Amino acid sequence: MKVLAARRRDAEDIRFLVDHLKLHNADAVVALCAQVFPEEPVPDRARMISERSGAGRLGRGRSYDGGHD
């Protein structure tokens, strides 16, 4: 829900979630949102805020690829 809202004030919460879920890039964040909220369109700004919140960083063991563990 934080990513779908994509508000600047949510950036710290999104950063925490990205790290906690080990999301490896913005595509993984958007894919997870689409999976969890299939009826909600994922706005373009969601990708931007995801990248700014750290999902675009390389390394650090990011492993989520949109599938199930």
N, C-alpha and C positions, 0 to 999 in steps of 0.2 A: 504494500500500500504506500510505503514511503517513496519508493521508486516511481510508482504511477503518478503520485502527486508531484514529484520532481521539483520540490520547493528548495530554495537555497538553504533555508533554515533546517532542512532535513539532511543536509550533506553529512554531518557528523554521524547521524544514525545510519545512513546508507553505508558510510565507510565501515562502521562497526559490523554491519550485516555482511558486506562484501568479504571482509576478513574472516568473520565467523563461519561463513558458508564456503570459504575457499573458492570464491568465484574467480576465474582466471582472466576474464575480459568483459567488456561491456556487452558483447553478444550473449554471453552466458547469463548475465543479469537480465537482459531483455527476454531471453528464452525462458528463464525461470518465471518471470512475471507473466508471460503468455501462458505458461503451463498452469500456474496457480490461479490466474484470473482470466480464463479463456474468453469470457464475454466482454472483457474490457480491452479496448485498443491501447497499445503501449505508445505513448506519445514520443515524438522525436527528442524532446527535451529530456526524456528518461535516459536515453543513451548518453547524452551530454553530461548529465549529472552523475551517471554511473562512472564515466571515464574520469571525471574530476574527483570522484570519491575514491579512486584507487583501483577500479576494476581494470583499468588499462595498463597497470604496472606489470612489468615482466618479472618472472621469478617468484620468490616468496612462497612457492609450493601451491599455487592456485591449481585446483584440480577439477572443479565442477564443470562439466561439459554439457549440461542440460538433460542428462539422463538420470537414471536412478542409481544410487550406490548399491 
